[in-house]
Amino acid sequence: MNTVKNINDNLEKFHNAEQMWFWFIYSKSVQTGITQNHQAGTRRVCELLDVETMITKLYLAGRLTDEQLRVMKKYGDRRRAPHQYIWSENHDAYLWGGAMEIIENTARKNGWID
């Protein structure tokens, strides 16, 4: 009987791009000391640097825009997505949706999203 455990057995994938983005923003705030971590987090299949690198590559390739990144940061800090039915957030919701689709497709190819 093989009792050696695969190191990836304890790593959890994300359900979608939004979950990954909120994890990233929260974890970055903990890392920089803006927020205190009151509980041990779930071990993920990627590191913060992996997500940061992916976002940077998507931006440099022209797949994510400055405006999308602004919206992602704004609502990431709020810990919620913009709502399409709130008039003042309608355009942000459109930008958010496009960005999350691009990120989700890339993260899925990397094996980070179920």
ROFITI-612431 format. One line per 4 residues: number of its first residue (from 1); their letters; for each residue x, y, z of N, C-alpha, C. Coordinates in steps of 0.05 Angstrom, whole numbers, padded with zeros to 5 digits, m for minus. Atoms other than C-alpha are relative to their C-alpha. Layout:
N
NUM	a	X,Y,Z,X,Y,Z,X,Y,Z  ...
! end
This chain:
114
1	mntv	00017,m00024,00000,00000,00000,00000,00018,00025,00000  m00016,m00025,00002,00027,00068,m00020,m00012,00021,00018  00010,m00020,m00020,00021,00117,00038,00011,00028,m00006  m00010,m00027,00007,00058,00174,00003,m00023,00016,m00011
5	knin	00021,m00017,00008,00010,00231,m00005,00010,00020,m00021  m00007,m00020,00020,00012,00274,m00067,m00003,00028,00012  00001,m00027,m00012,00028,00346,m00047,m00024,00016,m00009  00022,m00015,00011,m00028,00371,m00091,m00027,m00009,00012
9	dnle	00025,00010,m00012,m00080,00330,m00052,m00013,00020,00020  00010,m00019,m00020,m00086,00385,00001,m00005,00028,m00012  00003,m00027,00012,m00090,00443,m00048,m00028,00002,m00013  00027,m00004,00010,m00158,00472,m00066,00000,00018,m00024
13	kfhn	00004,m00017,00024,m00177,00499,m00134,m00022,00020,00006  00020,m00021,m00003,m00221,00560,m00142,m00025,m00009,m00016  00025,00007,00015,m00294,00555,m00165,m00003,00017,m00025  00003,m00018,00023,m00289,00615,m00211,00021,00023,00003
17	aeqm	m00019,m00022,00001,m00248,00677,m00229,m00006,00020,00023  00006,m00019,m00022,m00285,00721,m00178,00011,m00010,00026  m00010,00011,m00025,m00268,00675,m00121,00031,00003,00001  m00029,m00002,00002,m00195,00674,m00144,00008,00029,00004
21	wfwf	m00007,m00028,m00002,m00193,00750,m00151,m00003,00011,00029  00004,m00009,m00027,m00223,00763,m00082,00020,m00012,00019  m00021,00012,m00016,m00175,00713,m00051,00027,00015,m00004  m00025,m00014,00006,m00117,00748,m00086,00001,00028,00014
25	iysk	00001,m00027,m00012,m00138,00818,m00063,00002,m00001,00030  00000,00002,m00029,m00151,00796,00008,00028,m00009,00010  m00026,00011,m00008,m00086,00756,00012,00022,00021,m00003  m00020,m00021,00003,m00046,00815,m00015,m00003,00021,00023
29	svqt	00004,m00019,m00022,m00077,00860,00038,00011,m00011,00026  m00011,00013,m00024,m00058,00810,00092,00031,00001,m00001  m00029,00000,00004,00012,00805,00063,00013,00027,00006  m00011,m00027,m00004,00022,00880,00065,m00007,00012,00027
33	gitq	00007,m00009,m00027,m00007,00886,00135,m00024,00018,00001  00024,m00017,m00001,m00069,00925,00115,m00022,m00013,00015  00021,00016,m00013,m00114,00870,00141,00013,m00021,00017  m00010,00022,m00017,m00103,00821,00197,m00013,m00026,m00008
37	nhqa	00010,00026,00006,m00110,00748,00182,m00008,m00014,00026  00009,00011,m00026,m00153,00719,00238,m00003,m00030,m00001  00003,00029,00002,m00155,00648,00211,00019,m00010,m00022  m00018,00011,00020,m00110,00602,00172,m00016,m00004,m00026
41	gtrr	00014,00002,00025,m00128,00604,00099,00002,m00028,m00013  m00001,00025,00015,m00141,00547,00052,00024,00000,m00018  m00023,00002,00018,m00080,00523,00014,m00011,m00002,m00028  00009,m00002,00028,m00090,00540,m00059,00020,m00013,m00019
45	vcel	m00017,00013,00020,m00063,00509,m00123,00020,00019,m00013  m00019,m00019,00010,m00027,00573,m00140,00008,00019,00022  m00010,m00020,m00019,00012,00627,m00104,m00009,00028,m00008  00007,m00028,00007,m00002,00702,m00101,00016,00009,m00024
49	ldve	m00017,m00009,00022,00056,00714,m00148,m00009,m00012,m00027  00011,00012,00024,00025,00665,m00198,m00023,00016,m00012  00023,m00016,00009,m00039,00705,m00201,00009,00027,m00010  m00010,m00026,00008,m00002,00771,m00204,00014,m00001,m00027
53	tmit	m00014,00004,00026,00041,00745,m00261,m00020,m00004,m00023  00020,00005,00020,m00020,00720,m00299,m00014,00026,m00007  00014,m00025,00006,m00056,00787,m00292,00018,00019,m00015  m00019,m00017,00014,00007,00824,m00314,00003,m00008,m00029
57	klyl	m00003,00010,00028,00016,00780,m00375,m00025,00006,m00017  00025,m00006,00014,m00058,00789,m00394,m00001,00030,m00007  00000,m00029,00004,m00050,00865,m00387,00020,00007,m00022  m00021,m00006,00020,00015,00867,m00427,m00007,m00010,m00028
61	agrl	00008,00011,00025,m00016,00825,m00481,m00024,00015,m00012  00023,m00016,00010,m00073,00876,m00487,m00027,m00014,00004  00026,00014,m00005,m00126,00827,m00462,m00016,00012,00023  00013,m00015,m00022,m00141,00868,m00399,00008,00029,m00004
65	tdeq	m00005,m00028,00004,m00148,00943,m00402,00005,00014,00027  m00004,m00016,m00025,m00129,00998,m00352,m00027,00003,00014  00026,m00004,m00012,m00203,01010,m00341,m00010,m00025,00014  00007,00025,m00013,m00216,00937,m00326,00015,m00005,00026
69	lrvm	m00017,00003,m00024,m00158,00935,m00277,m00009,00019,00022  00010,m00019,m00019,m00185,00997,m00243,m00025,m00010,00014  00025,00011,m00011,m00253,00965,m00234,00005,m00025,00017  m00007,00024,m00016,m00223,00899,m00210,00012,00008,00027
73	kkyg	m00012,m00009,m00025,m00182,00936,m00157,m00022,00013,00018  00020,m00014,m00015,m00240,00981,m00136,m00019,m00020,00014  00019,00018,m00012,m00289,00924,m00125,00013,m00023,00015  m00015,00019,m00016,m00236,00876,m00101,00003,00010,00028
77	drrr	m00003,m00012,m00026,m00223,00924,m00044,m00026,00001,00015  00027,00000,m00013,m00298,00926,m00030,m00009,m00028,00006  00007,00028,m00004,m00300,00850,m00030,m00027,m00008,m00012  00024,00007,00014,m00358,00848,m00079,00002,00008,m00029
81	aphq	00001,m00007,00029,m00372,00850,m00153,m00019,00024,m00004  00020,m00021,00006,m00406,00911,m00184,m00026,m00013,m00010  00026,00011,00006,m00480,00901,m00195,m00011,00013,m00025  00009,m00011,00026,m00508,00909,m00265,m00027,00015,00002
85	yiws	00026,m00014,m00003,m00576,00933,m00239,00001,00025,00017  m00004,m00026,m00013,m00547,00990,m00198,00010,00019,m00021  m00006,m00018,00023,m00546,01047,m00248,00029,00010,00000  m00027,m00012,m00002,m00481,01077,m00223,00022,m00022,m00003
89	enhd	m00020,00022,00002,m00446,01008,m00226,m00003,m00015,m00026  00006,00015,00024,m00474,00985,m00293,00024,m00003,m00018  m00024,00001,00018,m00413,01002,m00336,00022,m00016,00013  m00021,00015,m00015,m00366,00975,m00282,m00007,m00030,m00001
93	aylw	00008,00028,00001,m00406,00909,m00282,00007,m00012,m00027  m00007,00009,00027,m00396,00904,m00357,00030,m00005,m00003  m00029,00003,00001,m00321,00915,m00351,00009,m00024,00017  m00007,00022,m00018,m00317,00867,m00292,m00006,m00027,m00013
97	ggam	00008,00025,00013,m00354,00812,m00330,00019,m00008,m00021  m00019,00006,00021,m00307,00817,m00389,00027,m00008,00011  m00026,00007,m00012,m00245,00816,m00345,m00001,m00027,00013  00002,00026,m00014,m00270,00757,m00304,m00001,m00023,m00020
101	eiie	00000,00021,00020,m00284,00717,m00367,00028,m00006,m00011  m00028,00003,00010,m00213,00729,m00393,00017,m00014,00021  m00016,00012,m00022,m00183,00712,m00325,m00008,m00029,00004  00009,00028,m00005,m00226,00650,m00316,00010,m00019,m00022
105	ntar	m00010,00017,00021,m00207,00622,m00384,00029,m00006,00003  m00029,00004,m00004,m00133,00632,m00370,00005,m00017,00025  m00004,00015,m00025,m00137,00606,m00298,m00008,m00029,m00003  00010,00027,00004,m00176,00545,m00321,00022,m00016,m00016
109	kngw	m00021,00013,00015,m00121,00529,m00372,00024,m00006,00018  m00022,00004,m00019,m00071,00535,m00315,m00007,m00022,00021  00008,00020,m00020,m00111,00485,m00274,m00007,00011,00027  00005,m00012,m00026,m00129,00534,m00219,m00030,00001,00006
113	id	00029,m00002,m00003,m00205,00533,m00230,m00012,m00027,m00008  00014,00026,00006,m00249,00470,m00228,m00016,00003,m00025
! end
